[in-house]
Amino acid sequence: MHAPLSPPSRLELHADGTIEGYASLFGAVDQARDMVMPGAFRDTLQARGLRKIPMLFQHDPAEPVGIWLELVEDFRGLRARGRLIPDVRRARELLALLREGAIDGLSIGYRTVRGVVEPRSRVRKLYQLDLWEISIVTFPLLDGARVAAVKQAPPSRLRAQAEREWEAMRQEDTAQGLRGAAEAPAPRPRPGRAAP
């Protein structure tokens, strides 16, 4: 596994319940061998806006815990600033966990619009994503994507269904990426070098 190009970002927690951190880092390979490229979120952020990208707990659509106040692509990745909603029980729990440093992961839920699997490294470079949500999680796939706090939620029927759907979409995206890589023309040999 490759190390992120930039040091891990820790989620910052402010007294008013506002959190900040990186939901995704450009050029870093995650545990699923995906690498988000600069500009991958540009179109989806313009099309959806902040209110259409929920803040969830553990990618569970039945557990919204806050709102995003700002989502910005910078040189490093997708920087997120949001606020936990104190009237939501799970958000209060998350706030306590974040304050104690018990959890600090951020993770994105998305659909791949444009990605390419590099034949040699088998890393999938993601050039355009449809961002669905950003979650506070216990274990992010990308180590440098950090916020703060989250306790493992008990499995729910909706969560299990969402996990099955995510896995089916991931397999479909991977298969499409592999087909695209297989259809790519072979590199031409350079003058003075033997073909592989």
N, C-alpha and C positions, 0 to 999 in steps of 0.2 A: 504494500500500500504506500502511496506517495504521501508525503507530508504537505500540509497547506503551504502556499507560497508566502503567506503572511502569518504572523503569530495569532493564536486563538484570541478571540474577542470575548470578554466577559460581559454579561448583561449588567447594566447599571440599573439600580433601583433607587428611585427618588421618594421622598417622604410622602408625596401626594399619591403614590401608587403608580406613577409613571415608570415604564421600563424602556430601556434602550439596548440595542445590540445588533449584531449582524445575523440575519436569517439565512444568508447564503454568502459564500466567499468565492470570488472569481478565481479560476485557475487552480482550485483545490480539488483533488480527487476524493470523493466520499467512499464509504464502505461498499456501495453498490457499483463502484467504478464509473460514476458519472462525474463530469466536470462542467460546471456552469461557466459560460463565457461572458465577457463584458457585453452589455446591451441586451441580454436575454430577456429581461423583464420590461424593457422600454414600452413595447406595444401593449402588453397586458395592463400595465399601470395606467397608461393613457385611456385605454378602453373601459376598464372596470372602475377605476377610482377607489378611494380608501374604503368606502362603506360596503363595497362588494367583495372585499377580501377579509373574511372573518378571522378573529383571534380565537383559536380553539385550545382545548386541553387534550393532548395526546391524539390529535387528528380526529377526535370524536365530534361529528356534526351535531350531536345532542348536547355538547358541552361548550357553548360559547362563554368566554370568560372576560372579554374586554373588547376594546375597539382600537384600531390603529389610527394614530394621529398623523403619522408621517411615514412614508415608504419612499426611499430615495436610493437610486443606483449611484454609487460613487466609485472611485478608482479601485476600491477594495472589494466591494460586493453590494448586496442589498441591505442597506441600513434601515432598521425598523425602530420606530418610537411609538409606544402605545400606552393605554391606561387600562388597568384592571378595574372592573366595575364592582364597587364594594357591596352593592345590593345582591350580588350573586354569591352564593355560599362557596362554590368551588374557587372563585376569584379570591375570596378572603383566605381560604386555605393556601392558595398559591402565593399570596402576598407574604404569609407567615413563612412558608418554605423558602421563598426567595430571600427574605431578610436573614434567615439562618444559613443560607448558602447550601441548602439541602438539594437543590436542583437549579439548573441554569441553562438547559438546552432549548434551542429553537430549531424548528424543522419546517420545511415548506411542503405543501401539497400542490401538485401541478400536473399538467398534461404537456407532453413534449410536442411542440409544433414543428421544430426543426432541430435535428440532431444527427451526428455522424459518428459511427464507431470507427476508431482508428484501428486498422487491421493488425498492426504489430503489438500495440499496447493493450488492445481490447478496451480502451477507455472510451466511453461515449461522451463526446463533446456536445453540450447543449447550447445551441445558438439562439433559440427562441422558445420561450415557455409561456403557457397559459397558467398563470398563478391562481390557484383556487383558494388557498388559505395558508396562514402561518400559525403554527402551534407551539405552545410551551410544552416541552417534552422532557422525559427523564434521560433518554439516550438518543441524541441526534445522530443521523448517519454521517454528518460532516462535523468532525470534532471541533472545529473553530467556530461553528454556528452556536453562539451562546447568548442566553438571557439570564434568567434565574428562577428556579423553583418549579416543582411539580412532583406530585406523589402518584404512584401507579394507581390508576383508576381500576375498579373492578370491571371485568369484561362485560360488555353489554351487547344485546342483540344487534343494535344499530352499528356498533363498533366492529363486531365480527363481520357483518355484511359489508361495511366500508372497506375493511382490510381485504376481503375476497375481491372486491371490485378493483381496489388499488393494485393488487397482485396481477389480476387479469390485464389491466391497462399497462402495467410495467412489462409484462411478457409480450404484449402486442407491440409496444414501443420498441422493445429490444429486437423482436423479430423484424420489424420494419427497418430498424437501423442496420441489422445484419444483411437484409436484402439489399439495402442501399449501398453498403460497403462492397458486397459481392458484385454488384452491377457497375461499380466504378471501373474506369479503364485502368489497365496495368500501367505503372510508370514506365516512361521510355528511358532506355539506357542513355547515360551521358556519353558524349564523345570521349574516347580513350579509356572507357571502363567496360568491363564485361557485364553482360546482363546477368541478373541473379538466377 
